[in-house]
């Protein structure tokens, strides 16, 4: 496996882990957790989702 393939795999793993974190944030928001931060966390979740979509398209 070449170095660029190894980096691509690592980036794909990172994207997957960040997507799991994004899903956790969304799940907690939906459960009513962190109600005082709901608006900011929802905005963060949307931005992170958008960023991860772009990253996944570039590296896959």
C-alpha positions as CSV (number, residue, x, y, z in Angstrom):
1,X,0.0,0.0,0.0
2,X,1.4,3.4,-0.9
3,X,1.7,6.3,1.4
4,X,-1.1,8.2,-0.4
5,X,-3.4,5.1,0.0
6,X,-2.6,4.9,3.7
7,X,-3.3,8.6,4.1
8,X,-6.6,8.2,2.2
9,X,-7.6,5.4,4.5
10,X,-6.7,7.4,7.6
11,X,-8.7,10.4,6.3
12,X,-11.7,8.2,5.6
13,X,-11.5,6.8,9.1
14,X,-11.3,10.3,10.6
15,X,-14.3,11.4,8.5
16,X,-16.3,8.3,9.8
17,X,-15.4,9.1,13.4
18,X,-16.3,12.7,13.1
19,X,-19.6,11.7,11.4
20,X,-20.3,9.4,14.4
21,X,-19.7,12.4,16.7
22,X,-22.0,14.5,14.6
23,X,-24.7,11.8,14.9
24,X,-24.2,11.7,18.7
25,X,-24.7,15.5,18.9
26,X,-27.9,15.2,16.8
27,X,-29.2,12.3,18.9
28,X,-28.6,14.2,22.1
29,X,-30.3,17.4,20.7
30,X,-33.3,15.3,19.7
31,X,-33.5,13.8,23.2
32,X,-33.7,17.3,24.7
33,X,-30.2,17.3,26.2
34,X,-28.3,20.6,26.4
35,X,-31.4,22.6,25.9
36,X,-29.6,25.9,26.7
37,X,-27.2,25.1,23.9
38,X,-29.6,23.6,21.4
39,X,-29.5,26.4,18.8
40,X,-25.7,26.6,18.8
41,X,-25.3,22.8,18.8
42,X,-27.8,22.4,15.9
43,X,-25.9,25.0,13.9
44,X,-22.6,23.2,14.7
45,X,-24.1,19.8,13.7
46,X,-25.3,21.2,10.3
47,X,-22.0,22.8,9.6
48,X,-20.1,19.7,10.6
49,X,-22.4,17.6,8.4
50,X,-21.8,19.9,5.4
51,X,-18.0,19.8,6.0
52,X,-17.9,16.0,6.3
53,X,-20.0,15.6,3.1
54,X,-17.5,17.8,1.2
55,X,-14.5,16.0,2.7
56,X,-16.0,12.6,1.9
57,X,-16.6,13.5,-1.7
58,X,-13.0,14.8,-2.0
59,X,-11.3,11.8,-0.4
60,X,-13.5,8.9,-1.6
